[in-house]
Amino acid sequence: GENVEQHPSTLSVQEGDSAVIKCTYSDSASNYFPWYKQELGKGPQLIIDIRSNVGEKKDQRIAVTLNKTAKHFSLHITETQPEDSAVYFCAASRGDYKLSFGAGTTVTVRA
Amino acid sequence: NAGVMQNPRHLVRRRGQEARLRCSPMKGHSHVYWYRQLPEEGLKFMVYLQKENIIDESGMPKERFSAEFPKEGPSILRIQQVVRGDSAAYFCASSPPGVNTGELFFGEGSRLTVL
């Protein structure tokens, strides 16, 4: 099955700086890569996703890049704000419901 | 708010008791998925259901766990004879009818604690 590894496990950044989270996957048939943000006591919320036919996607301060050859994808958050503090999960699937999640990155934005 | 609704949000059970977790999908969604999140880990797929049908239960433990999505009412995840290792957050997700493209909408979860 799919194995998704996520790094780092914790990330502390100064407000206004950028945050980068990286994930690798093992299943070359995976073609859908969503990113979820989970706040304390809440469920995961989809913040951005990318499919394998594109290499980069951007939505305001959030961007995701995908390198299919190397089987890795990354989340970039620019101009971080305190409300960006949360646990972020990457995931991969073959374009269906069976998402394989990374172990999560706890992001703390220092004011 | 027509999001995925789960209840109870928190549930405490003693070893050997039964736990029942409920999930109502988003309005217009007919596919329901259950995922489990152990402490400090990512979510893991358990089961995929449509109305009155279990489509894929490959992630469900073979014993003590069962799920249903009846014609009327919410989906239910049932854990019999709970053990401490069942303590986790259980998340339900839903998606609209038709071919699933991977976009899942998660509820806020039910956190089970087994004493």
HADDOCK unambig.tbl for C-alpha pairs under 7 A between the chains (distance, minus, plus):
assign (segid A and resid 32 and name CA) (segid B and resid 102 and name CA) 6.96 0.50 0.50
assign (segid A and resid 42 and name CA) (segid B and resid 108 and name CA) 4.79 0.50 0.50
assign (segid A and resid 42 and name CA) (segid B and resid 109 and name CA) 6.96 0.50 0.50
assign (segid A and resid 43 and name CA) (segid B and resid 106 and name CA) 6.02 0.50 0.50
assign (segid A and resid 43 and name CA) (segid B and resid 107 and name CA) 5.52 0.50 0.50
assign (segid A and resid 43 and name CA) (segid B and resid 108 and name CA) 3.93 0.50 0.50
assign (segid A and resid 43 and name CA) (segid B and resid 109 and name CA) 5.83 0.50 0.50
assign (segid A and resid 44 and name CA) (segid B and resid 106 and name CA) 6.13 0.50 0.50
assign (segid A and resid 45 and name CA) (segid B and resid 106 and name CA) 6.83 0.50 0.50
assign (segid A and resid 95 and name CA) (segid B and resid 101 and name CA) 5.08 0.50 0.50
assign (segid A and resid 95 and name CA) (segid B and resid 102 and name CA) 4.98 0.50 0.50
assign (segid A and resid 96 and name CA) (segid B and resid 100 and name CA) 5.44 0.50 0.50
assign (segid A and resid 96 and name CA) (segid B and resid 101 and name CA) 5.21 0.50 0.50
assign (segid A and resid 96 and name CA) (segid B and resid 102 and name CA) 4.39 0.50 0.50
assign (segid A and resid 97 and name CA) (segid B and resid 100 and name CA) 6.40 0.50 0.50
assign (segid A and resid 97 and name CA) (segid B and resid 102 and name CA) 4.90 0.50 0.50
assign (segid A and resid 98 and name CA) (segid B and resid 45 and name CA) 6.26 0.50 0.50
assign (segid A and resid 99 and name CA) (segid B and resid 45 and name CA) 6.90 0.50 0.50
assign (segid A and resid 100 and name CA) (segid B and resid 44 and name CA) 6.73 0.50 0.50
assign (segid A and resid 101 and name CA) (segid B and resid 42 and name CA) 5.31 0.50 0.50
assign (segid A and resid 101 and name CA) (segid B and resid 43 and name CA) 5.87 0.50 0.50
assign (segid A and resid 101 and name CA) (segid B and resid 44 and name CA) 6.94 0.50 0.50
assign (segid A and resid 102 and name CA) (segid B and resid 42 and name CA) 5.54 0.50 0.50
assign (segid A and resid 103 and name CA) (segid B and resid 41 and name CA) 4.73 0.50 0.50
assign (segid A and resid 103 and name CA) (segid B and resid 42 and name CA) 4.37 0.50 0.50
assign (segid A and resid 104 and name CA) (segid B and resid 41 and name CA) 6.85 0.50 0.50
assign (segid A and resid 104 and name CA) (segid B and resid 42 and name CA) 6.09 0.50 0.50
